[in-house]
């Protein structure tokens, strides 16, 4: 019985580690791949990335959006946050998931 519980606990821990293993780095900060995906969905829903990826007004308003993942808020407090958010929104997810993109680590 104790070995079964220990095995289950170990599997849950391993699953937690692997689900957030990939980190995307930007401007000295590191973010989970899931947070970057949510940011990209926000940009796409606004049509921001296709129109002008360096648009300051749309990127700065992203920081004020309550749907922005909490772990991205420290980036909003840095200088050049709009450019950093735009770069994160343009990270190719298919390449990042196989760790071929320089900003992605943790595979």
C-alpha positions in Angstrom: 0.0 0.0 0.0 2.8 2.4 0.9 4.7 1.7 -2.3 1.6 2.3 -4.4 1.1 5.7 -2.8 4.7 6.5 -3.2 4.6 5.5 -6.9 1.5 7.6 -7.5 3.1 10.6 -5.8 6.2 10.2 -7.9 4.2 10.1 -11.1 2.3 13.2 -10.1 5.5 15.0 -9.4 7.1 13.9 -12.7 4.0 15.0 -14.6 4.1 18.4 -13.0 7.8 18.8 -13.9 7.3 17.8 -17.5 4.2 19.9 -18.1 6.1 23.2 -17.3 9.6 22.1 -18.4 9.8 24.4 -21.4 10.6 28.0 -20.5 10.7 30.9 -22.9 13.2 33.6 -22.0 12.7 37.3 -22.8 14.5 40.3 -21.5 16.2 38.4 -18.7 12.9 36.8 -17.5 11.7 33.3 -18.0 8.1 32.3 -18.7 6.3 29.0 -19.1 5.4 27.9 -22.6 1.7 27.9 -21.6 1.8 31.6 -20.6 3.3 32.5 -23.9 0.7 30.5 -25.7 -2.1 32.4 -23.9 -0.4 35.7 -24.8 -0.3 34.7 -28.4 -4.0 33.8 -28.3 -4.7 37.3 -26.9 -2.7 38.9 -29.7 -4.5 36.8 -32.3 -7.9 37.6 -31.0 -7.1 41.3 -31.3 -5.5 40.8 -34.7 -2.4 42.6 -33.4 0.3 40.2 -34.6 -0.7 40.2 -38.2 -1.3 43.9 -38.5 1.8 45.3 -36.8 3.8 43.2 -34.3 5.5 46.3 -32.9 2.4 48.3 -32.2 3.1 50.0 -28.9 -0.5 51.0 -28.1 -1.9 47.4 -28.5 1.0 45.8 -26.6 0.8 48.3 -23.7 -2.9 47.7 -23.5 -2.1 44.0 -23.1 -0.5 44.7 -19.8 -3.8 46.2 -18.6 -5.8 43.3 -19.8 -7.0 41.1 -16.8 -6.7 38.0 -19.1 -2.9 38.5 -19.3 -1.2 35.6 -17.5 0.0 36.7 -14.1 3.6 35.5 -14.7 4.0 38.0 -17.5 3.2 41.0 -15.3 6.9 41.5 -14.2 7.7 42.0 -17.9 5.1 44.8 -18.1 7.0 46.7 -15.4 10.2 46.7 -17.5 11.2 49.3 -20.0 10.4 48.1 -23.5 7.6 45.9 -22.4 5.6 46.4 -25.6 8.5 45.2 -27.8 9.1 42.2 -25.5 5.4 41.2 -25.6 5.4 41.5 -29.3 8.5 39.3 -29.6 6.9 36.7 -27.3 3.7 36.8 -29.4 5.8 35.9 -32.5 7.7 32.9 -30.9 7.0 29.9 -33.2 5.3 27.4 -30.9 5.8 24.3 -33.1 9.6 25.0 -33.1 9.6 25.9 -29.4 7.9 22.7 -28.4 10.8 20.7 -29.9 13.4 23.1 -28.4 14.9 24.3 -31.6 14.3 27.9 -30.9 17.0 29.8 -29.0 14.6 31.5 -26.5 13.2 28.2 -25.3 14.9 26.1 -22.7 14.2 23.2 -20.5 13.8 20.1 -22.7 
